[in-house]
Amino acid sequence: MKKILLSTVSLMMLGVLADLERGMLILNQDPTEFQARMPAEKMTEEGAKEYFDLVNIGKNTHFFICPNAHTAYYDSKVWDTCYRTDPELETPSIPQVANTKLLMERGVDYVQIWIDRSRQKGISPWLSQRMNDVHHIGGRKTSNTSTFWLKHPEYRRVPGFDKKGGHPWEPAALDFQHKAVRDRALALAREMLGRWDVDGFECDWQRFPRHLSPEIEKRGDGAKYLTMYMREMRKLVDEFSAKRGKKILLGVRVASRMAMAKNLGTDAVAWAKEGLVDWVVSGAFFNTNDSGLECEEFRTALSAANPMVKFIVSFDRAGVMLDPYDFHLRGASRAQCAGFFERMYAEGVRDFYGFNFFRYNPGDQSMRFVQ
């Protein structure tokens, strides 16, 4: 009986069945998928609605909208936009940059469109902020390298590190021990919350996971810096809750294993105990998907710290390596996704979160993250 149940759950999580016991099913929208995968003529209000309907064809309960990477994918007043021009930098001719610019020129607020569409369909809209995205950072591409990063080499995890966009990326990430770095991130969060009325806000500490210098990581005392940030975020979310006249939830996405999350400075258990977070999403990073997540340990610790905090498991569909000795990735197959969901369901997890589930491919319906 148990074997039948688990197999059924696997199919359910992949969109085949829909009537079994279920909790939340959260879809995190990549900040560039709409702009990169749909043509320029679709950069309209109707195109934004079409994209939303294509990727929310099932019973997703939450839609997390991420409008930033290392720069903003909207007309931000506090961060550089991905399409800014700078005579010292190369302006990339990649679709997500050109199409984001088109959307802004046409006055299409795609984030607001998706928030409205979510509510029309009974889906809860959230904002998700990538806290330290480092895709091709330093590559002198305006979409990937901010003025702040260029002007402050001392604020990088390894001060002065510059690989001009090549691997490794993470030494060039911003270091949150510096107040200026924390203030920069907080400014974007304030702008996003002020601009869009949502049900919740997520700080995605897993995109990418390193936020402190190697020296601080070795000492193991970096949590104090990120806790400073989360205290400010809690104040900010509570401020906007009061303004909106409703409770806005605050979530975080951290490493899959509790000890690793703490070592990286993202001490979710301490945050829960202090009442700084409402949700904790436990997720592996990119090519390190972990089918042996220590769910019970993490969940038990969170429950003891604050029983009101919800524990959720995420899966990064992009993170399956073709060759462990080479950096070539492919998306997880249907069977690999099913195996992960089976394992987590067997361990008592009922709330799931999909990351890097690139869905806009009208010719391939097999990997839609639906229930």
C-alpha positions in Angstrom: 0.0 0.0 0.0 2.8 2.4 0.9 4.6 1.7 -2.4 1.4 2.5 -4.3 0.8 5.7 -2.4 4.3 7.0 -3.0 4.2 6.2 -6.7 0.9 8.0 -6.9 2.4 11.0 -5.2 5.2 11.2 -7.7 2.7 11.3 -10.5 0.6 13.9 -8.7 3.6 16.2 -8.2 4.3 16.0 -11.9 0.8 16.9 -13.0 -0.7 13.5 -13.7 -3.0 13.2 -10.7 -4.5 15.8 -8.5 -6.8 14.3 -5.8 -4.4 13.0 -3.2 -3.6 14.7 0.0 -1.7 17.9 -0.7 -0.3 21.0 0.8 1.2 24.0 -0.9 2.8 23.9 -4.3 4.9 27.0 -4.9 6.4 28.0 -8.3 9.3 30.4 -8.3 9.4 32.4 -11.5 12.8 33.0 -12.9 13.4 36.7 -13.4 14.4 36.3 -17.1 12.3 33.5 -18.4 9.4 35.5 -19.7 11.7 38.1 -21.4 14.2 35.5 -22.7 11.9 32.9 -24.0 9.0 34.8 -25.5 9.5 37.0 -28.6 9.6 40.8 -28.6 6.1 41.0 -30.0 4.8 39.3 -26.8 6.2 42.0 -24.6 2.7 43.3 -24.0 0.0 43.1 -21.4 -1.5 40.2 -23.3 1.8 38.5 -23.7 2.4 38.7 -19.9 -1.0 37.1 -19.3 -0.3 34.4 -21.8 3.0 33.5 -20.1 1.3 33.4 -16.7 -1.4 31.1 -18.0 1.1 28.8 -19.7 3.2 28.2 -16.6 0.3 28.0 -14.1 -1.8 25.4 -15.8 -2.3 23.2 -12.8 -3.0 23.6 -9.1 -0.1 25.8 -8.0 -1.1 27.5 -4.7 1.6 30.2 -4.8 3.5 32.1 -7.5 6.7 33.7 -6.5 7.7 36.6 -8.8 11.4 37.5 -8.9 12.1 40.8 -10.7 15.8 41.0 -10.0 19.2 39.2 -10.5 22.3 41.3 -9.8 20.5 44.2 -11.4 16.7 45.0 -11.6 14.5 43.6 -14.4 12.1 46.6 -14.1 12.5 50.4 -14.0 14.0 50.6 -10.5 14.9 53.9 -9.0 17.3 52.4 -6.4 19.2 49.7 -8.4 20.7 49.7 -11.9 18.4 48.2 -14.5 19.6 45.3 -16.6 19.2 47.5 -19.7 21.1 50.6 -18.5 23.6 52.1 -20.8 27.1 53.0 -19.8 29.9 54.1 -22.2 32.4 52.0 -20.2 30.4 48.8 -20.5 29.2 46.6 -23.3 25.4 46.6 -23.7 24.5 42.9 -24.3 22.1 42.1 -27.1 20.5 39.2 -25.3 16.7 38.9 -25.4 16.0 39.4 -21.7 17.7 42.8 -21.7 16.1 44.0 -24.9 12.7 42.7 -24.0 12.8 44.1 -20.5 13.5 47.5 -22.0 10.6 47.1 -24.4 8.3 46.3 -21.5 9.3 49.4 -19.6 9.1 51.6 -22.7 5.6 50.3 -23.4 4.5 50.8 -19.8 3.8 47.1 -19.2 4.1 46.3 -15.5 4.4 42.6 -15.9 4.8 42.0 -12.2 1.5 43.7 -11.4 -0.2 41.8 -14.2 1.0 38.5 -12.7 -0.1 39.6 -9.2 -3.6 40.4 -10.5 -3.7 37.2 -12.6 -2.7 35.2 -9.5 -5.5 36.5 -7.4 -8.0 36.0 -10.2 -7.0 32.3 -10.3 -6.9 31.8 -6.5 -3.1 31.7 -6.4 -1.2 33.6 -3.7 1.3 36.1 -5.2 4.7 36.7 -3.5 7.8 38.7 -4.4 11.1 36.9 -4.3 14.4 38.8 -4.1 17.6 37.1 -5.1 20.0 38.3 -2.4 23.3 37.9 -4.1 23.0 36.7 -7.8 26.4 36.4 -9.4 25.6 35.1 -12.9 28.5 36.3 -15.1 29.3 39.0 -12.6 32.2 41.2 -13.6 31.7 40.3 -17.3 31.3 44.0 -18.1 27.8 43.2 -19.3 25.3 45.8 -18.1 22.7 43.1 -17.3 25.0 41.3 -15.0 27.3 43.9 -13.4 26.0 46.8 -11.3 27.6 50.2 -10.9 27.8 49.5 -7.2 29.9 46.4 -7.8 32.2 48.2 -10.2 32.8 51.1 -7.8 33.3 49.1 -4.7 35.8 46.2 -5.2 36.3 46.3 -1.4 32.8 45.0 -0.9 33.3 41.7 -2.8 33.7 38.5 -0.8 37.3 38.4 -2.0 38.1 42.1 -2.2 39.2 43.1 -5.7 38.4 39.7 -7.2 37.5 40.0 -10.9 37.3 37.1 -13.3 35.5 39.2 -15.9 32.5 37.0 -15.9 34.2 33.6 -16.0 34.1 30.9 -13.4 34.3 30.9 -10.4 31.6 33.5 -9.8 31.1 33.4 -6.1 34.3 35.1 -4.9 33.0 38.1 -6.7 29.7 38.1 -4.8 28.9 41.0 -2.4 29.9 40.6 1.2 27.0 41.2 3.7 29.4 42.0 6.5 29.4 45.5 5.0 26.5 47.8 6.0 26.5 49.4 2.5 25.8 46.0 1.0 23.0 45.3 3.4 21.5 48.7 2.8 21.6 48.2 -1.0 19.6 45.0 -0.7 17.2 46.5 1.7 16.6 49.5 -0.6 15.4 47.2 -3.3 13.1 45.2 -0.9 11.6 48.5 0.2 11.0 49.6 -3.4 9.5 46.3 -4.4 7.1 46.2 -1.4 6.1 49.8 -2.0 5.4 49.2 -5.6 3.5 45.9 -5.5 0.9 44.6 -3.0 1.6 41.0 -2.4 0.9 38.3 0.2 4.5 37.6 1.1 8.1 38.4 0.5 11.0 35.9 0.1 14.6 36.6 0.7 16.3 34.0 -1.5 19.6 33.3 0.2 20.3 30.4 -2.1 20.7 32.3 -5.3 23.6 32.3 -4.7 24.4 30.8 -1.3 27.6 32.6 -0.3 27.3 36.1 1.3 30.3 36.5 3.5 34.1 36.5 3.1 36.0 33.2 3.2 37.6 34.3 6.5 34.2 34.9 8.2 33.0 31.5 6.8 36.0 29.8 8.4 35.4 31.5 11.7 31.8 30.5 11.6 30.5 33.8 13.1 28.9 35.2 10.0 25.3 34.6 11.1 25.3 37.9 13.0 25.6 39.9 9.8 22.7 38.2 8.0 20.7 38.3 11.2 21.1 42.1 11.3 19.7 42.1 7.8 16.7 39.9 8.6 15.8 42.1 11.6 15.6 45.0 9.3 13.6 43.0 6.8 11.1 42.0 9.6 10.7 45.6 10.4 10.2 46.5 6.8 7.6 43.8 6.2 5.7 44.7 9.4 5.7 48.3 8.3 4.1 47.4 5.0 1.7 45.0 6.7 0.5 48.0 8.7 0.2 50.2 5.6 -1.7 47.5 3.7 -3.9 46.5 6.6 -3.0 42.8 6.3 -0.3 40.4 7.4 2.5 40.1 4.8 4.5 36.9 5.3 8.3 36.9 5.3 10.1 33.8 4.0 13.6 32.7 3.4 15.2 30.1 1.1 18.3 28.6 2.7 20.6 25.5 2.2 19.1 22.1 2.4 20.9 21.0 5.5 20.4 22.9 8.7 24.1 22.9 9.7 25.2 24.1 6.2 22.6 26.9 6.3 24.0 28.0 9.7 27.6 27.8 8.5 26.7 30.0 5.5 25.3 32.6 7.9 21.7 31.9 7.2 20.7 30.6 10.6 17.1 29.9 9.9 16.5 28.3 13.3 17.7 31.4 15.1 15.6 33.5 12.8 12.5 31.4 13.6 13.2 31.6 17.4 13.5 35.4 17.2 10.3 35.6 15.2 12.0 37.1 12.1 10.5 34.7 9.6 7.2 33.0 8.8 8.4 30.4 6.3 11.7 28.6 5.8 12.3 26.9 2.5 15.0 24.3 2.6 16.7 23.7 -0.8 19.8 22.4 -2.4 21.8 24.7 -4.7 22.0 24.2 -8.4 24.0 21.0 -9.2 23.9 19.7 -5.6 20.3 18.4 -5.4 20.1 16.3 -2.3 17.7 13.4 -2.2 18.7 12.8 1.4 17.6 16.1 2.8 17.7 16.1 6.6 14.1 17.1 6.7 13.2 15.7 10.1 16.1 17.4 11.9 15.5 20.8 10.2 11.8 20.6 10.7 12.0 19.5 14.3 14.5 22.3 15.2 12.3 24.9 13.5 9.2 23.6 15.3 11.0 23.7 18.7 12.2 27.2 17.9 8.8 28.5 16.7 5.9 26.2 15.9 4.3 28.9 13.8 7.0 28.8 11.2 6.2 26.7 8.1 8.9 24.3 6.7 8.9 23.8 2.9 11.2 21.8 0.7 12.5 23.1 -2.7 13.9 21.3 -5.7 16.2 22.9 -8.3 15.2 21.2 -11.5 18.3 22.6 -13.4 20.8 21.0 -11.1 21.7 17.6 -12.6 25.3 17.2 -13.8 26.0 15.3 -16.9 29.6 14.7 -15.8 30.7 15.2 -12.2 34.1 16.3 -13.4 32.8 18.9 -15.9 30.5 21.8 -15.4 27.7 20.8 -17.8 24.2 20.6 -16.5 20.9 19.4 -17.7 17.4 19.7 -16.3 16.3 16.9 -14.0 14.2 14.3 -15.8 10.6 13.4 -14.9 11.9 10.3 -13.1 14.5 12.3 -11.1 11.9 14.8 -10.0 9.5 12.0 -9.1 12.2 10.3 -7.1 12.9 13.4 -5.1 9.2 14.1 -4.4 8.6 10.5 -3.3 11.5 10.6 -0.8 10.3 13.9 0.6 6.7 12.8 0.8 7.7 9.7 2.6 9.5 11.8 5.2 6.3 13.7 5.8 6.8 16.8 3.7 3.6 18.2 2.2 4.7 21.6 1.0 6.9 21.8 -2.1 8.6 24.6 -4.0 9.9 24.4 -7.6 13.0 26.3 -8.6 14.4 26.6 -12.1 11.4 24.8 -13.6 11.7 26.5 -17.0 8.2 26.0 -18.3 7.7 28.2 -21.4 8.0 25.5 -24.0 4.7 25.0 -25.8 6.1 21.8 -27.5 7.0 20.1 -24.2 4.3 19.8 -21.6 6.0 17.0 -19.6 7.8 19.0 -17.0 5.2 21.5 -15.9 5.4 22.0 -12.2 1.7 21.4 -11.4 -0.4 19.4 -9.0 
